[in-house]
C-alpha cells in the first residue's frame, strides 16, 4: 500500500527542514559565546580558525568579546592574527573598537586596539591614532600610533604629524624621531625640525600626494631586522642606504661587526688596528666601530686620537675589552673598568631595558615595541667579558639581572663628550647648550658574533647599532645646519 503524497507546501517545508539538519553550520554566524569559548580553550589552532571566520564579519558583540578576552592570548603567539581580524572592523564594529580604546585601562589591550585601527581608512580611526599619539600614557603606544599615521594616505595625517612635532620636539627626543620618520615615509622628504616641516608643507600642501610604501604595516617584534626596519621605519632605512663608503670606519679585531654591516647592506671602510695612528678622520661625518681588540691595543697616540675624535663630534661604537683597553684610558672622566666576568664558555642570561632607558633614542626597537606580547631576551655573555662601573656621566642602556653578583647589571651604556673646557663628558640637558654638537660613545659587553638569533636576543644588539648610526646622521645634519 502506498502512502499518500504530501501537499506541495508541506513537501517544501520538509525539504528545507531536512536540508537544515544535514548542514547545521552552513549559515551559522560566529557568536560572542563562540569567541569566549575559543579564547578560553588556549587552543592556538582553534583561536586562529575563529579569528579567520570573524574577518569581515565582526559586529558590536563579537568586537567586545575579542577585546574582552584578548588578554588570555598573550602567550599563544597569535598577535598578528588578532590584528588582521580587528582591521576588518566597520560600521558598528568599528564604533565599538573606537569606544574600547577610550575606556580601556590595560596598556597591552590599548596597544592591540590601536594596531587594529591603524590602517582602517575611516576618519574616526585616524582620530583615535592622533588621540593616542598625543595623550596615551604609554610611550610605546604613542610611538605605534605615530608609525601607523605614517602609513596613511591622507593629507590630514601629514598636517597633524607636523603639528604634533611642534608640540613634542622640545620634550621628547624619542617621539620626535618617530614623527620625523613617519613624515619622511609619507613625503619622501628628509627634514628634522617642525619649523622646516611647516615651511615645506605651506609650499606643497595644495598639490601633495602621499608617498607611502605599499606594505601591510605589521608590528611583529621578531624576524629579519631589515624587514622590520623596512616595515616600521622605512624612511630611516633609506637614510642609511644613502651613506657614503667612508662614513662608517671599522677597526678590525676579535669580534665581527662587519658581518652585521654586510647583512644589513651598509657600506663601510675596514682598517687594521696598526694603521689607525695614520688614519685621517672627520668627526663631523664619520663614526668608528671598534671590534673587541683581544690581545691588541691602541698606541698612546691612538688613544689620544680617539679622545680628540669624540670630543670634536665623532661617534664610536665598541664592544667588550675596548672598555678597559681603550675607553677607560681615553675617557677616564666618564667611564671606568670594574672587572671581568668569570672564565668559561658564553653564559646565557636575560636582558631588559635599564630602568629609565626605555625612552632613550638609542633604545628604539631594541626591545619589542609591542606591549601586548612581553618577554625577556636571552643574552650570551662571553667568559672574561669586561664590565663597567656605574658613574654619573654614563647612561646605562641595557640591564642583565643574572650578573648582579658581579657588582653590576649593566651590559650596555652610552655617554657624550665635548672638547669644551679641555674635554669633558656632558649629559643630555648640557649637550643642547653646547655651540658644537658633542660626540658620543656606546659600549656593549660581549660580542656581535654571539647575539644573532631572532628567537633569543631578537637582534637587540644589531638594532642598538642601527639606532646609533641613525643618531650620527641626525648629528651630521646639526653640523651642516650650524
C-alpha positions as CSV (number, residue, x, y, z in Angstrom):
1,X,0.0,0.0,0.0
2,X,1.4,3.4,-1.0
3,X,1.4,6.5,1.3
4,X,-0.5,9.5,0.1
5,X,1.8,12.2,-1.2
6,X,2.2,15.3,0.9
7,X,0.8,18.6,-0.2
8,X,3.3,20.8,-2.1
9,X,3.8,23.3,0.7
10,X,4.4,20.6,3.2
11,X,7.0,18.9,0.9
12,X,8.9,22.2,0.5
13,X,8.9,22.7,4.3
14,X,10.1,19.2,5.0
15,X,12.9,19.5,2.4
16,X,14.1,22.8,3.9
17,X,14.0,21.2,7.3
18,X,16.0,18.2,6.2
19,X,18.5,20.4,4.4
20,X,19.0,22.4,7.6
21,X,19.5,19.3,9.6
22,X,22.0,17.9,7.1
23,X,24.1,21.2,7.1
24,X,23.6,22.7,10.6
25,X,26.5,25.1,10.4
26,X,26.2,26.3,6.8
27,X,24.9,29.7,7.6
28,X,25.8,29.8,11.3
29,X,27.5,33.1,12.4
30,X,30.3,33.2,15.0
31,X,28.8,34.5,18.2
32,X,30.2,36.3,21.2
33,X,29.9,33.0,23.1
34,X,31.9,31.2,20.4
35,X,34.7,33.7,20.7
36,X,34.8,33.4,24.5
37,X,35.0,29.6,24.4
38,X,37.7,29.5,21.8
39,X,39.8,32.1,23.6
40,X,39.4,30.3,27.0
41,X,40.4,27.0,25.4
42,X,44.0,28.2,24.9
43,X,44.0,26.0,21.7
44,X,46.0,28.0,19.2
45,X,44.5,26.3,16.1
46,X,41.0,26.9,17.4
47,X,41.7,30.5,18.1
48,X,43.2,31.1,14.7
49,X,40.3,29.4,13.0
50,X,37.7,31.6,14.8
51,X,39.6,34.8,14.1
52,X,39.7,33.8,10.4
53,X,35.9,33.3,10.5
54,X,35.4,36.7,12.0
55,X,37.4,38.6,9.4
56,X,34.9,41.0,7.6
57,X,32.1,39.6,9.8
58,X,32.7,41.5,13.0
59,X,29.8,43.1,14.8
60,X,29.4,45.1,18.0
61,X,29.1,42.0,20.2
62,X,32.0,40.0,18.7
63,X,34.3,43.0,18.8
64,X,33.6,43.3,22.5
65,X,34.2,39.6,23.0
66,X,37.5,39.7,21.2
67,X,38.8,42.7,23.1
68,X,37.5,41.5,26.5
69,X,39.1,38.1,26.2
70,X,42.2,39.0,24.2
71,X,44.4,39.1,27.3
72,X,44.1,35.3,27.5
73,X,46.1,35.1,24.3
74,X,49.3,36.9,25.3
75,X,51.4,33.7,25.4
76,X,49.7,32.0,22.4
77,X,51.6,33.8,19.7
78,X,48.5,34.9,17.7
79,X,49.0,38.7,17.8
80,X,49.2,39.1,14.0
81,X,46.0,37.1,13.5
82,X,44.3,39.3,16.2
83,X,45.3,42.5,14.4
84,X,44.4,41.2,11.0
85,X,40.9,40.4,12.3
86,X,40.4,43.7,14.0
87,X,41.5,45.6,10.9
88,X,38.3,44.4,9.1
89,X,36.0,46.2,11.6
90,X,33.5,48.6,10.0
91,X,30.2,50.2,10.9
92,X,29.0,49.4,14.5
93,X,32.1,47.1,14.9
94,X,34.4,50.0,14.2
95,X,32.4,52.2,16.6
96,X,32.8,49.6,19.3
97,X,36.6,49.3,18.7
98,X,36.9,53.1,19.0
99,X,34.9,53.0,22.2
100,X,37.1,50.3,23.6
101,X,40.2,52.4,23.1
102,X,38.7,55.3,25.1
103,X,37.6,53.2,28.0
104,X,40.4,50.6,28.1
105,X,42.7,50.7,31.1
106,X,45.1,47.9,30.2
107,X,48.0,49.2,28.1
108,X,48.6,45.9,26.3
109,X,45.0,45.9,25.1
110,X,45.1,49.6,24.1
111,X,48.2,48.7,22.0
112,X,46.2,45.9,20.3
113,X,43.2,48.2,19.6
114,X,45.4,51.0,18.2
115,X,47.1,48.5,15.9
116,X,43.7,47.2,14.8
117,X,42.6,50.8,13.9
118,X,45.9,51.7,12.3
119,X,45.2,51.0,8.6
120,X,41.4,51.4,8.7
121,X,40.6,54.2,6.2
122,X,37.8,55.7,8.2
123,X,38.5,59.3,9.6
124,X,37.3,58.1,13.1
125,X,40.2,55.6,13.1
126,X,42.7,58.4,12.3
127,X,41.2,60.5,15.1
128,X,41.9,57.7,17.6
129,X,45.5,57.4,16.3
130,X,46.1,61.1,17.0
131,X,44.4,60.9,20.3
132,X,46.7,58.0,21.3
133,X,49.8,59.8,19.8
134,X,49.2,62.9,21.9
135,X,47.8,61.6,25.1
136,X,48.3,57.9,25.8
137,X,50.2,57.4,29.0
138,X,52.3,54.5,27.5
139,X,55.1,55.8,25.2
140,X,55.2,52.5,23.1
141,X,51.5,53.1,22.2
142,X,52.2,56.7,21.3
143,X,55.1,55.5,19.1
144,X,53.0,52.8,17.4
145,X,50.2,55.4,16.7
146,X,52.8,57.7,15.1
147,X,54.2,54.9,12.9
148,X,50.7,53.9,11.8
149,X,49.9,57.6,11.0
150,X,53.0,57.5,8.8
151,X,51.3,54.8,6.7
152,X,48.0,56.6,6.0
153,X,47.3,58.1,2.6
154,X,45.9,61.3,3.9
155,X,46.9,64.9,3.9
156,X,45.4,65.2,7.4
157,X,48.0,62.7,8.6
158,X,50.8,64.9,7.3
159,X,49.4,68.1,8.7
160,X,48.6,66.5,12.1
161,X,52.1,65.0,12.4
162,X,53.8,68.3,11.7
163,X,51.6,70.0,14.3
164,X,52.4,67.2,16.8
165,X,56.1,67.5,16.1
166,X,55.9,71.2,17.1
167,X,54.4,70.1,20.4
168,X,56.8,67.3,21.4
169,X,60.2,68.2,19.9
170,X,61.4,70.1,22.9
171,X,60.0,67.5,25.3
172,X,60.6,64.0,23.8
173,X,63.6,63.2,21.6
174,X,62.3,59.6,21.2
175,X,58.8,60.8,19.8
176,X,60.4,63.4,17.7
177,X,62.5,60.7,16.0
178,X,59.3,58.7,15.4
179,X,57.4,61.7,13.9
180,X,60.3,62.7,11.6
181,X,60.4,59.1,10.4
182,X,56.7,59.0,9.8
183,X,56.7,62.2,7.9
184,X,59.7,61.0,5.9
185,X,57.7,57.9,5.0
186,X,54.7,59.9,3.9
187,X,56.5,62.6,2.0
188,X,59.9,61.3,0.9
189,X,61.5,64.4,2.4
190,X,64.4,64.3,4.9
191,X,63.8,67.2,7.3
192,X,64.3,67.2,11.1
193,X,62.6,70.1,12.8
194,X,59.0,71.3,13.0
195,X,59.7,74.7,11.5
196,X,61.2,73.2,8.4
197,X,58.3,70.8,8.0
198,X,55.8,73.7,8.4
199,X,57.5,75.7,5.7
200,X,57.7,72.7,3.4
201,X,54.0,71.9,3.9
202,X,53.0,75.5,3.3
203,X,54.6,75.2,-0.2
204,X,53.4,71.7,-1.1
205,X,50.1,71.1,0.6
206,X,47.9,72.0,-2.4
207,X,49.5,69.6,-4.8
208,X,50.7,66.9,-2.4
209,X,50.2,63.2,-2.8
210,X,51.4,60.9,0.0
211,X,54.2,58.6,-1.0
212,X,53.5,55.7,1.4
213,X,55.3,52.4,0.8
214,X,52.9,49.6,0.0
215,X,53.1,47.2,2.9
216,X,50.7,45.8,5.4
217,X,52.0,47.7,8.4
218,X,52.6,44.7,10.7
219,X,54.2,45.1,14.1
220,X,56.0,41.8,14.7
221,X,58.8,42.1,17.2
222,X,60.8,39.2,15.9
223,X,62.1,38.5,12.4
224,X,64.6,39.8,10.0
225,X,66.0,43.2,11.1
226,X,65.9,44.7,7.6
227,X,62.3,43.6,7.1
228,X,61.3,45.2,10.4
229,X,63.1,48.4,9.6
230,X,61.5,48.5,6.1
231,X,58.1,47.9,7.6
232,X,58.2,50.2,10.7
233,X,60.9,52.8,9.9
234,X,61.3,52.8,6.1
235,X,62.4,56.4,5.8
236,X,65.3,55.9,8.2
237,X,66.3,52.7,6.4
238,X,66.6,54.7,3.2
239,X,68.7,57.3,5.1
240,X,71.3,54.6,6.0
241,X,71.4,53.2,2.4
242,X,72.4,56.7,1.2
243,X,75.5,56.8,3.4
244,X,78.9,57.0,1.8
245,X,81.6,54.3,1.9
246,X,83.9,56.2,4.3
247,X,81.2,57.3,6.8
248,X,81.4,54.0,8.8
249,X,85.0,53.0,9.6
250,X,85.5,49.5,11.1
251,X,88.7,48.7,13.1
252,X,89.4,45.0,12.9
253,X,89.6,42.8,15.9
254,X,88.2,39.7,17.6
255,X,84.6,40.5,17.0
256,X,82.9,40.6,13.6
257,X,80.8,43.8,13.5
258,X,81.5,43.9,9.7
259,X,79.4,40.8,9.3
260,X,76.4,42.6,10.7
261,X,77.0,45.6,8.3
262,X,77.2,43.2,5.4
263,X,73.9,41.5,6.4
264,X,72.3,45.0,6.7
265,X,73.8,46.0,3.3
266,X,75.6,49.0,4.8
267,X,78.7,50.5,3.2
268,X,81.8,50.7,5.4
269,X,85.6,51.0,5.3
270,X,87.7,48.5,7.2
271,X,91.1,49.4,8.8
272,X,93.8,47.4,10.5
273,X,94.4,48.5,14.1
274,X,98.1,49.0,13.4
275,X,97.2,51.6,10.7
276,X,94.9,53.7,13.0
277,X,97.5,56.2,14.1
278,X,97.9,57.5,10.5
279,X,94.2,57.4,9.6
280,X,92.6,60.7,8.7
281,X,89.2,61.1,10.4
282,X,86.4,63.6,10.0
283,X,84.4,63.7,13.3
284,X,81.5,65.6,11.7
285,X,80.6,62.9,9.3
286,X,82.2,59.6,10.5
287,X,81.6,57.0,13.1
288,X,84.1,54.4,14.3
289,X,83.1,50.8,15.0
290,X,85.8,49.1,17.2
291,X,85.8,45.4,17.3
292,X,86.8,43.8,20.6
293,X,90.6,44.0,20.4
294,X,91.7,40.7,22.0
295,X,95.4,41.0,22.8
296,X,95.9,44.0,20.5
297,X,95.8,47.6,21.8
298,X,95.9,51.2,20.5
299,X,99.1,53.1,21.0
300,X,99.2,56.2,23.3
301,X,98.9,58.3,20.1
302,X,95.8,56.2,19.1
303,X,94.2,56.7,22.5
304,X,94.6,60.5,22.3
305,X,93.3,60.4,18.7
306,X,90.1,58.6,19.9
307,X,89.6,61.1,22.6
308,X,90.0,64.0,20.2
309,X,87.8,62.4,17.6
310,X,84.9,62.1,20.1
311,X,85.5,65.5,21.7
312,X,85.1,67.1,18.2
313,X,81.8,65.3,17.5
314,X,82.8,61.8,16.4
315,X,80.8,58.7,17.3
316,X,82.3,55.4,18.5
317,X,80.5,52.1,19.0
318,X,82.6,49.4,20.6
319,X,82.4,46.1,22.5
320,X,83.8,44.1,25.4
321,X,87.6,44.6,26.0
322,X,87.6,48.0,24.4
323,X,86.3,49.2,27.8
324,X,89.5,48.6,29.7
325,X,91.9,48.8,26.9
326,X,90.5,52.0,25.2
327,X,87.6,53.8,26.8
328,X,88.9,53.9,30.4
329,X,92.2,55.3,29.1
330,X,90.8,57.8,26.6
331,X,87.8,59.0,28.8
332,X,88.7,58.4,32.5
333,X,86.3,61.2,33.5
334,X,83.4,59.3,32.0
335,X,83.9,55.5,32.3
336,X,85.9,53.1,34.4
337,X,86.7,49.4,34.2
338,X,85.1,47.3,37.0
339,X,86.2,43.7,36.5
340,X,86.0,40.7,34.1
341,X,83.2,38.1,34.2
342,X,84.4,34.6,35.2
343,X,86.3,32.5,32.8
344,X,84.4,29.8,30.9
345,X,82.1,29.3,27.9
346,X,79.5,32.0,27.0
347,X,76.8,32.3,29.6
348,X,73.2,32.7,28.5
349,X,71.2,35.1,30.6
350,X,68.3,37.6,30.2
351,X,68.5,41.3,29.3
352,X,66.0,44.1,29.8
353,X,66.0,47.9,29.3
354,X,67.8,49.6,32.2
355,X,65.4,51.5,34.4
356,X,64.8,54.9,32.8
357,X,66.4,53.9,29.5
358,X,63.2,52.9,27.6
359,X,62.7,56.4,26.2
360,X,66.3,56.9,25.1
361,X,66.5,57.3,21.3
362,X,69.2,54.6,21.1
363,X,66.7,52.1,22.5
364,X,64.1,52.3,19.8
365,X,63.0,48.7,19.0
366,X,66.0,47.2,20.8
367,X,63.2,45.6,22.8
368,X,59.8,44.9,21.3
369,X,57.5,48.0,20.9
370,X,54.6,45.6,21.3
371,X,53.3,45.9,24.9
372,X,50.7,43.1,24.2
373,X,53.4,40.4,24.0
374,X,56.2,40.7,26.6
375,X,59.2,38.7,27.5
376,X,62.9,38.9,28.1
377,X,65.7,38.3,25.6
378,X,68.4,35.8,26.0
379,X,71.9,37.4,26.0
380,X,75.2,35.5,25.7
381,X,77.9,36.9,27.9
382,X,81.4,35.8,26.9
383,X,83.7,34.5,29.6
384,X,86.1,37.2,30.8
385,X,83.9,39.9,29.4
386,X,84.7,43.4,30.6
387,X,82.2,45.0,33.0
388,X,82.0,48.7,33.8
389,X,81.5,50.8,36.9
390,X,78.4,52.9,37.0
391,X,79.4,56.6,37.0
392,X,77.4,59.8,37.0
393,X,78.5,60.6,33.4
394,X,77.3,57.4,31.6
395,X,73.8,56.5,30.6
396,X,73.1,52.8,31.3
397,X,71.0,51.3,28.5
398,X,70.7,47.5,28.9
399,X,70.5,45.6,32.2
400,X,71.3,41.9,32.9
401,X,70.0,40.8,36.3
402,X,71.8,37.5,36.0
403,X,75.2,39.1,36.7
404,X,74.2,41.1,39.7
405,X,76.6,39.1,41.9
406,X,79.5,40.5,39.8
407,X,78.8,44.0,41.1
408,X,76.8,45.4,38.2
409,X,73.9,44.6,35.9
410,X,74.9,47.0,33.1
411,X,75.9,45.4,29.8
412,X,75.5,48.5,27.6
413,X,75.9,52.2,28.2
414,X,76.4,55.5,26.4
415,X,78.0,58.9,27.1
416,X,78.5,62.2,25.3
417,X,81.8,64.1,25.3
418,X,82.8,67.6,24.2
419,X,86.0,69.4,23.6
420,X,84.9,72.4,25.7
421,X,86.9,73.1,28.9
422,X,89.6,70.8,27.8
423,X,87.3,67.9,27.1
424,X,84.6,66.7,29.4
425,X,81.5,64.4,29.5
426,X,78.1,66.0,29.2
427,X,74.6,64.9,29.9
428,X,71.6,65.4,27.6
429,X,70.5,68.7,29.0
430,X,74.0,70.1,28.9
431,X,74.6,68.9,25.4
432,X,71.8,71.0,24.0
433,X,73.5,74.2,25.2
434,X,76.9,73.5,23.5
435,X,78.0,75.5,20.5
436,X,79.2,72.4,18.8
437,X,77.4,69.0,18.8
438,X,79.2,66.6,21.2
439,X,80.5,63.2,20.2
440,X,79.0,60.0,21.6
441,X,80.3,56.6,22.7
442,X,78.3,53.4,23.0
443,X,79.8,50.3,24.6
444,X,78.3,46.8,24.9
445,X,79.6,43.8,26.8
446,X,80.1,40.5,24.9
447,X,80.3,40.2,21.1
448,X,78.2,40.7,18.0
449,X,79.0,37.2,16.8
450,X,77.1,35.8,19.8
451,X,74.0,37.9,19.5
452,X,72.4,37.0,16.2
453,X,69.3,34.8,16.8
454,X,65.9,36.4,16.4
455,X,64.4,33.8,18.8
456,X,66.7,34.6,21.6
457,X,68.2,38.1,21.6
458,X,65.8,39.4,18.9
459,X,68.6,41.2,17.1
460,X,68.8,43.6,20.1
461,X,72.5,44.4,19.7
462,X,72.2,44.9,16.0
463,X,69.2,47.3,16.5
464,X,71.2,49.3,19.0
465,X,73.9,49.7,16.4
466,X,71.4,50.8,13.7
467,X,70.0,53.4,16.1
468,X,73.5,54.6,16.8
469,X,74.2,55.0,13.1
470,X,70.9,56.9,12.6
471,X,71.7,59.2,15.5
472,X,75.0,60.1,13.8
473,X,73.1,61.0,10.7
474,X,70.9,63.3,12.8
475,X,74.0,64.9,14.4
476,X,75.6,65.3,10.9
477,X,72.6,67.4,9.9
478,X,73.1,69.5,13.0
479,X,76.7,70.2,11.9
480,X,75.6,71.1,8.5
481,X,72.9,73.5,9.8
482,X,75.2,75.4,12.2
